[in-house]
Amino acid sequence: MLIPHDTRIALDTVVDLVNTAPESGQNDGLADIAALYEFATNHSVSGVGDLSRRDLKAVHGVRGLFAEIFAAPDSRSAAELVNQLVAAAGTTPQLTDHDGYDWHVHYFAPGASIADHLAADCGMALAFIVVADEQERLRRCEAPDCGRAFVDLSRNRSRRYCDSRTCGNRLHVAAYRARRKEAAG
């Protein structure tokens, strides 16, 4: 699946945002305004001004809708959620070439809040996944104690774990040890 650079960045941002939720087996990764600033900085979210508790609450709402899209049972349900998200953000597509990046499209309106910025740009990235009939690539880790979100960009759509070096390797080692124990027992 060919995904443009800016769409890939937006998908990575969606995944990281969803994985900040306390349901991901951790504390809330966006528990306060400082964490929201850090998230915006780490993901190069442009145009972030002063943030408030209101912004934090709005981003938590966007994060919840993104999580619902990952859990949507079919493309029609996912499309309805994406449409809701993008419409509420008031998308205003515009070409831009800032900060050393080539031409790409921003979907958020100038001066948009961080929540609308994330909803518009990341929502459109998810829209492209649904349009390409690739919604099944929006997954949750199959490790029993994990459940983190990820986008399966493998050629044959076979990725099962959020990180093969941690969750995947841990489960493979546990299965190996169980087989050895059974064989020895």
N, C-alpha and C positions, 0 to 999 in steps of 0.2 A: 504494500500500500504506500503510495507516494504522498507524503504530507509535507506541505511547505514549512519552512523554518519557523515563521511566526505562529502558525497553527500548532506546531510541535511545542513551542514555548508555552503557548496558552494551555495546551493539554497537560503539560508538566505542572503548570500553576494550579489547574483544577485539581489534579491528583494531590498535590501538596496541601492545598486548602482543605480538601475533604479529609485528608489524613491528620489534620490538626484537631478534628473533633474528638471529644472524649470517648465516643463509641469505638474509636480505633484502638482501644486497649491502653490508652495513655491518658495523662491529664490533658485538659484543654490547651492546645498549642497556641490558641489566641485568647488567652484569659484576660489580657489587659491591653491598653493602648500601646504600651511599649512593644509587646509581642506583635501587634498589628503593624507598627512601624518597621520592625525587623523583617516581618514577612514581605512587606512592600519593597524594602530595600533588597532583600535576597532574591526577589523575583523581578527586579527592575521595573516595578510598576511606576510608570511615568506620571508626572503631574500631581503627586501626592503632596497636599499642603498640610495644614494643621488637622489633626485627627481628634475626634471626640468619642465619648461613650456612645453617642448616636451612630457614628460610623462603625464602631465595633459591633453594635447590635445589628446593624444592617448587613455587615459582612457575615455575621453568624447566620442570618437568614438566607443569604446567597449560598453559603456553604451547605446549609440544609437542603436547598433545592438541588444543588449539584449532587449531593448524596442520593437524593431521590432519583435523579437521572441514572446514576450507576445501578440503582436497584430496580429500575423500570422493567416490567416483564416483557415488553415488546417495543418496537420502534414507534408505534402510534402513541403510546404512553410517554415515551421519551420525548417525542416531538412536541407533544402538548406542554410538557414541562419546560422544554427549551424555549418554545414560543412565549410562554408566560414570563420567563426570566428575561428574555431579550426585549420583549415589548415594554416591560416595566422599567427597563434601563434606558429606554429612549435612544435607540441606536442611531448614530449619525456617521455612516461610513465615510472615511476620508483616507486618501493616500498620504503617507508620510515617510520621511527618510531621516530619522533622528539618531543621535548618539552612535554614529558609525554603522548603523544598519542600512541595508539597501531598502528600496521601496517596499512597503508593506501596507496593509490596511489596518487602521484602528477603527473600531466600531462604536466606541464611546463618544459622547458629545464633549466638546471642549469644556473644561471646568467641571466635568462630572465628578461625583463623589467616588471614593474608592470602591464602594459596593457596586455602583453602576458601571464603573470601569471594568471590574472583574466580571460582572454579569454579562456585559455586552461582548467583550473580547473573548472571554472563556466560553460563554454561551454559544457564540458563533463557531468556535472550534468544535464544540460538541455537536452543533448543527451539521457541520461538515461530516462528522462521523456517522450521524444518522442518515444523511443524504446519500452517503456512499454505501449504505446498507451494511455498516460495520459496527453496529451497536454492541454486538457480542464481544467486541474488543474492550469494552468498559467492564472491568472485572474487579472482584475482591479476591484477596489472597486465600488459597485453599488450606493453608496451615490452620489447624484447629484453634490455635491460640492467637491468631493474628487478625485477619479480616481487613487489612489495609487495602485501599483502592490502588489500582494501576491500570494503565492502558496497554493492552497486549499488542505490540507492534511486530511480533514475530511473523515470519512469512506464512507459516501454517496455522496460526492462531492457537498454538499449543502451550503457551506460557500458563503456569498454574500458580506461581508464587510471586509475591511483590518483589522479592529479591532472592535470586537463586543461591547467593552466597550465604544468606542467613536462614531464611525459612526453608527453602528447598534443601539445602545441604543438611540442616538440622534434622529434617524429616527423613532424608535418605540415610543418614547415619543411624538414626533410631531404628529404622526398618532393618538395616544391616545387622545391628546388634541384636535385634529380636530374632532374626533368622539364625544367627550364630548361637544364641542361647537355646533356641528350639532344637537345633541340630546337635548341640552338646548334651542336651537334657534328656 
